[in-house]
């Protein structure tokens, strides 16, 4: 069975403003519709973080490696399709959970299993939407990228310090 992306149906809802009630005699009937995109966007961006009503089928992790989508890998932001506000709030929250439970001087694959277990439990408690994903793979991917960037920036800082002390 081929994989087909799910696209939400287009709604045929019309929004009437409070200032002007719709009356067939006072207005023309047109095909123009006004949508309140801001309130719909806020509602959609908050649902994934707070509400975790999943079907029995958990969402499997994508094929390929994380990062560098042009070389056959995937970008987490594109795969999750949560919306910017939701993605950013989950990302920032999981960064804090990483700092609390994981060793920030080691990459993901060198973390101790009990630290990872504590991390995943705290991540699922803070963001129930992660329980809809098989093995909470979005939390794993956020942690992998965050630890990779932190370890890399720490190495760069040490290298810069060594250069400045060597030059003195």
BELJO-V577778 format. One record per helix or strand. SS is the DSSP state (~ for helix, > for strand). FROM is the first residue (numbers start at 0). TO is the last residue. Records with the same first field share a line. If there is no record, write none. Layout:
BEGIN
SS = FROM-TO, FROM-TO
END
This chain:
BEGIN
~ = 36-49, 68-70, 75-79, 83-100, 107-109, 112-125, 127-131, 133-166
> = 58-58, 65-65, 73-73, 132-132
END
